[in-house]
Amino acid sequence: MVSLWDFMKLSKTHHNTIKLFCKSSSFQENGEGVKIGSIFRKAIWEKEIILKEDYIDNFNWEFKFRNSQNNLIIHQLSEKICELKFNNCLNQEIKKLPLVSVCIPVYNGERFIAEAISSILSQTYSAIELIISDDNSSDHTIAIAQSFQAQTSIPINILTHQNLGLAENSNFCINQSQGKYIKFVYQDDILMPNCIEKMVNLAETDPDIGLVFSPREMFFLEQENINLELIAVYQQFANLHQSWSNLKSIQWGKDLLADPNLWQHPINKIGEPSTVLLRKSVFRTIAGFDPELNQLVDLDLWWRILAQFKVGFVEETLSYFRLHTQQKTCQNMLEGQAMDLNFYDKIYSHPDYQLFPPQFRASSGIDL
């Protein structure tokens, strides 16, 4: 839930530019903030909206008084019509935020995709579009995704196509995106409410930052038996960022590629796509996810970005990585498929890897 006051803080000059009107005797106009979830976003972007009975019944309205610690909770309005009007200058302030394209490449994701979408629509950062790219699912994924379109003013683009595979589907999302930044959220995963806001704030401090990442919390499926193999995966991959020898808030990616611990386990010290924010402009100079790789598709892209751009690190858990045995990533971890010949071949021959620092080439064990 997003409070009105959070948005008002965008500019101190706008504190008195918002007026709230409600056709209800129990409504207090001198309120400082109101929590109304996606309905608030509609008011921000459309400047004016009429909320009727079907909306009112789904929300609790909370008004916080500026000069008092008292809270007034209104569970039912005496007249079920409410109108919100916002000053246009605040609307323009919101629109100045860089757009983030949140992308969910999905295949048969009916089990968890509602949680993933809900976490996206609950972000404190408002300037987002959501792209759901369905890879010819045979379950109810599309219907679940469509059910969210009527609940929010955030653009939700649901795209369907023949099966491409995860790497190509992710690249398809990149090509369809309109944002300055791209935030992948895989169908099993969940974002913390402040995830995008924190990552964008850091990325905006330096135009050379091509990638921002943060720690993520791994969690098990409640109804699934937690066996010793899953526990072993958790213990090995829970705190990836701690494997770097000198990780900073902002640094050149080549410094990380020269890290003496780079090739030590775990080799992917950044994490999965759900814990990464990408600057879209990096794809002007490098290719996207490589569908020719069987393993380490994410790592290959992260390393190629690090070779040419700075990397940002937010030292705060901003996402949740769901761990279950049906998950492809988990299966790879359990089977120990850390490397494949295609990956080594790419390191040896691909032009992008010729840009890597000498320490990387030396520590790889491959004479480039």
LOMARNU-185178 format. One line per field, with one value per residue (C-alpha): residue number from 1; residue in one letter; chain; x, y, z. Coordinates in steps of 0.05 Angstrom, whole numbers. Layout:
N
pos	(NUM|...)
code	(a|...)
unit	(A|...)
u	(X|...)
v	(Y|...)
w	(Z|...)
% end
This chain:
368
pos	(1|2|3|4|5|6|7|8|9|10|11|12|13|14|15|16|17|18|19|20|21|22|23|24|25|26|27|28|29|30|31|32|33|34|35|36|37|38|39|40|41|42|43|44|45|46|47|48|49|50|51|52|53|54|55|56|57|58|59|60|61|62|63|64|65|66|67|68|69|70|71|72|73|74|75|76|77|78|79|80|81|82|83|84|85|86|87|88|89|90|91|92|93|94|95|96|97|98|99|100|101|102|103|104|105|106|107|108|109|110|111|112|113|114|115|116|117|118|119|120|121|122|123|124|125|126|127|128|129|130|131|132|133|134|135|136|137|138|139|140|141|142|143|144|145|146|147|148|149|150|151|152|153|154|155|156|157|158|159|160|161|162|163|164|165|166|167|168|169|170|171|172|173|174|175|176|177|178|179|180|181|182|183|184|185|186|187|188|189|190|191|192|193|194|195|196|197|198|199|200|201|202|203|204|205|206|207|208|209|210|211|212|213|214|215|216|217|218|219|220|221|222|223|224|225|226|227|228|229|230|231|232|233|234|235|236|237|238|239|240|241|242|243|244|245|246|247|248|249|250|251|252|253|254|255|256|257|258|259|260|261|262|263|264|265|266|267|268|269|270|271|272|273|274|275|276|277|278|279|280|281|282|283|284|285|286|287|288|289|290|291|292|293|294|295|296|297|298|299|300|301|302|303|304|305|306|307|308|309|310|311|312|313|314|315|316|317|318|319|320|321|322|323|324|325|326|327|328|329|330|331|332|333|334|335|336|337|338|339|340|341|342|343|344|345|346|347|348|349|350|351|352|353|354|355|356|357|358|359|360|361|362|363|364|365|366|367|368)
code	(m|v|s|l|w|d|f|m|k|l|s|k|t|h|h|n|t|i|k|l|f|c|k|s|s|s|f|q|e|n|g|e|g|v|k|i|g|s|i|f|r|k|a|i|w|e|k|e|i|i|l|k|e|d|y|i|d|n|f|n|w|e|f|k|f|r|n|s|q|n|n|l|i|i|h|q|l|s|e|k|i|c|e|l|k|f|n|n|c|l|n|q|e|i|k|k|l|p|l|v|s|v|c|i|p|v|y|n|g|e|r|f|i|a|e|a|i|s|s|i|l|s|q|t|y|s|a|i|e|l|i|i|s|d|d|n|s|s|d|h|t|i|a|i|a|q|s|f|q|a|q|t|s|i|p|i|n|i|l|t|h|q|n|l|g|l|a|e|n|s|n|f|c|i|n|q|s|q|g|k|y|i|k|f|v|y|q|d|d|i|l|m|p|n|c|i|e|k|m|v|n|l|a|e|t|d|p|d|i|g|l|v|f|s|p|r|e|m|f|f|l|e|q|e|n|i|n|l|e|l|i|a|v|y|q|q|f|a|n|l|h|q|s|w|s|n|l|k|s|i|q|w|g|k|d|l|l|a|d|p|n|l|w|q|h|p|i|n|k|i|g|e|p|s|t|v|l|l|r|k|s|v|f|r|t|i|a|g|f|d|p|e|l|n|q|l|v|d|l|d|l|w|w|r|i|l|a|q|f|k|v|g|f|v|e|e|t|l|s|y|f|r|l|h|t|q|q|k|t|c|q|n|m|l|e|g|q|a|m|d|l|n|f|y|d|k|i|y|s|h|p|d|y|q|l|f|p|p|q|f|r|a|s|s|g|i|d|l)
unit	(A|A|A|A|A|A|A|A|A|A|A|A|A|A|A|A|A|A|A|A|A|A|A|A|A|A|A|A|A|A|A|A|A|A|A|A|A|A|A|A|A|A|A|A|A|A|A|A|A|A|A|A|A|A|A|A|A|A|A|A|A|A|A|A|A|A|A|A|A|A|A|A|A|A|A|A|A|A|A|A|A|A|A|A|A|A|A|A|A|A|A|A|A|A|A|A|A|A|A|A|A|A|A|A|A|A|A|A|A|A|A|A|A|A|A|A|A|A|A|A|A|A|A|A|A|A|A|A|A|A|A|A|A|A|A|A|A|A|A|A|A|A|A|A|A|A|A|A|A|A|A|A|A|A|A|A|A|A|A|A|A|A|A|A|A|A|A|A|A|A|A|A|A|A|A|A|A|A|A|A|A|A|A|A|A|A|A|A|A|A|A|A|A|A|A|A|A|A|A|A|A|A|A|A|A|A|A|A|A|A|A|A|A|A|A|A|A|A|A|A|A|A|A|A|A|A|A|A|A|A|A|A|A|A|A|A|A|A|A|A|A|A|A|A|A|A|A|A|A|A|A|A|A|A|A|A|A|A|A|A|A|A|A|A|A|A|A|A|A|A|A|A|A|A|A|A|A|A|A|A|A|A|A|A|A|A|A|A|A|A|A|A|A|A|A|A|A|A|A|A|A|A|A|A|A|A|A|A|A|A|A|A|A|A|A|A|A|A|A|A|A|A|A|A|A|A|A|A|A|A|A|A|A|A|A|A|A|A|A|A|A|A|A|A|A|A|A|A|A|A|A|A|A|A|A|A|A|A|A|A|A|A|A|A|A|A|A|A)
u	(0|27|12|-5|47|103|87|79|150|175|177|169|137|79|57|-4|-23|-67|-140|-181|-257|-304|-380|-384|-398|-346|-290|-236|-208|-150|-117|-44|-44|-88|-70|-107|-59|-68|-127|-79|-36|-96|-107|-35|-30|-100|-103|-176|-215|-283|-282|-348|-376|-336|-271|-291|-310|-240|-199|-191|-180|-130|-120|-60|-63|-2|-4|-30|-13|-86|-107|-177|-194|-255|-277|-343|-362|-433|-437|-398|-373|-305|-269|-195|-167|-92|-55|-23|46|51|29|86|135|116|125|196|216|253|209|225|203|188|191|164|184|137|121|67|72|2|27|65|56|1|50|102|54|26|96|107|42|59|124|137|165|108|138|135|106|96|111|88|115|82|122|61|37|-13|-40|-79|-20|-51|-119|-86|-44|-105|-143|-94|-105|-170|-139|-86|-70|0|6|6|24|11|47|39|81|106|157|223|258|277|337|301|238|279|310|240|221|282|262|190|210|202|238|305|315|296|277|267|223|220|154|174|204|179|203|207|162|222|264|257|260|325|358|337|360|430|432|412|474|522|506|563|526|500|477|452|444|429|425|364|332|321|259|228|159|118|80|141|184|250|301|376|392|351|383|451|432|409|473|517|479|445|495|527|551|595|639|669|734|722|651|633|569|594|655|678|657|727|750|703|725|796|774|818|755|719|727|716|649|596|616|554|565|512|451|390|355|303|357|386|367|394|404|372|425|477|444|467|537|528|481|428|420|455|407|466|488|461|482|505|463|454|527|550|508|529|603|596|562|615|670|645|605|603|563|521|507|451|469|398|354|307|279|259|284|236|271|234|252|211|252|303|355|348|354|418|446|427|458|522|519|561|597|590|635|595|611|685|684|652|703|758|731|676|698|664|711|772|755|763|822|885|871|806|841|896|850|803|855|844|899|863)
v	(0|68|130|197|229|186|218|287|283|282|358|401|455|409|394|438|425|363|366|307|308|255|256|227|260|216|237|284|330|353|285|281|215|160|88|63|18|16|64|118|106|117|184|204|187|207|268|256|193|175|115|78|22|-36|-1|26|-42|-69|-18|8|83|111|185|209|277|321|352|293|221|201|157|153|87|88|18|38|104|128|147|101|153|186|234|249|310|324|386|377|398|336|294|323|310|237|233|258|192|145|90|19|-39|-97|-162|-231|-284|-340|-412|-451|-404|-409|-434|-371|-316|-281|-270|-243|-194|-171|-155|-113|-74|-60|-24|44|66|88|97|25|-16|-91|-138|-210|-252|-321|-377|-417|-439|-496|-476|-416|-367|-318|-317|-302|-246|-216|-214|-160|-113|-86|-74|-23|35|9|-14|-91|-117|-192|-221|-291|-329|-398|-429|-393|-418|-376|-340|-320|-302|-256|-223|-214|-177|-131|-115|-99|-55|21|38|68|9|-64|-104|-178|-216|-290|-325|-358|-296|-237|-165|-125|-63|-15|-58|-17|50|31|5|63|114|84|75|148|172|150|142|92|41|-14|-63|-57|-117|-132|-191|-235|-280|-353|-387|-455|-475|-484|-546|-580|-628|-595|-649|-648|-630|-566|-548|-558|-512|-459|-462|-456|-402|-360|-302|-295|-223|-244|-282|-219|-197|-122|-104|-30|10|33|8|-10|-80|-96|-90|-147|-188|-182|-205|-263|-299|-294|-367|-393|-425|-397|-373|-330|-279|-231|-275|-289|-238|-222|-189|-146|-80|-67|-2|-15|25|-29|-71|-20|-48|-120|-176|-202|-271|-325|-382|-425|-435|-492|-464|-398|-357|-303|-302|-295|-232|-203|-213|-181|-121|-116|-115|-48|-14|3|-40|-16|-54|-40|-73|-91|-152|-129|-194|-265|-325|-384|-451|-514|-578|-564|-502|-505|-465|-510|-572|-545|-532|-601|-635|-594|-569|-508|-505|-531|-532|-479|-430|-445|-439|-371|-346|-370|-341|-288|-215|-191|-233|-203|-139|-174|-155|-198|-224|-255|-290|-316|-341|-375|-428|-418|-389|-336)
w	(0|-19|23|-7|37|6|-62|-33|-6|-78|-75|-14|-56|-71|0|-6|-78|-66|-49|-26|-33|-9|-9|60|126|160|114|142|89|132|127|112|74|49|32|-28|-67|-142|-140|-118|-178|-223|-191|-199|-272|-294|-247|-231|-218|-191|-144|-142|-99|-128|-110|-42|-14|-27|12|82|83|133|146|186|217|209|279|317|331|323|265|238|204|160|141|109|77|88|15|-31|-79|-71|-116|-115|-149|-155|-175|-243|-219|-176|-235|-276|-220|-220|-295|-289|-258|-306|-332|-310|-353|-306|-346|-328|-379|-360|-378|-341|-282|-253|-186|-166|-218|-179|-121|-169|-201|-134|-110|-173|-166|-93|-109|-78|-145|-190|-260|-284|-340|-334|-391|-383|-440|-441|-474|-499|-430|-426|-357|-331|-331|-380|-346|-279|-309|-344|-278|-253|-312|-284|-215|-233|-279|-288|-360|-362|-431|-437|-498|-524|-574|-592|-545|-547|-486|-426|-456|-520|-482|-437|-499|-528|-464|-472|-544|-523|-465|-466|-402|-385|-339|-343|-281|-291|-243|-255|-243|-178|-145|-105|-98|-34|-39|-43|-90|-154|-118|-83|-146|-190|-139|-141|-216|-226|-188|-243|-317|-324|-281|-326|-272|-201|-155|-83|-35|-41|10|-9|18|13|-10|53|31|2|41|54|40|54|-18|-15|51|20|-38|11|51|-11|-49|5|10|-58|-48|10|-38|-68|-36|-44|-62|-62|-72|-140|-177|-246|-266|-289|-217|-199|-259|-232|-163|-140|-115|-182|-202|-132|-113|-120|-189|-197|-142|-169|-170|-211|-256|-203|-160|-217|-249|-319|-356|-423|-461|-447|-501|-553|-545|-520|-538|-490|-459|-500|-519|-541|-469|-429|-362|-332|-381|-328|-308|-380|-388|-321|-337|-406|-375|-321|-374|-401|-347|-273|-225|-167|-103|-54|12|30|15|-40|-68|-50|-89|-83|-77|-98|-133|-196|-209|-266|-228|-167|-210|-240|-171|-146|-206|-200|-271|-258|-325|-396|-456|-492|-436|-439|-515|-509|-460|-507|-572|-563|-576|-513|-471|-504|-465|-398|-353|-355|-285|-310|-368|-323|-267|-316|-331|-406|-449|-489)
% end
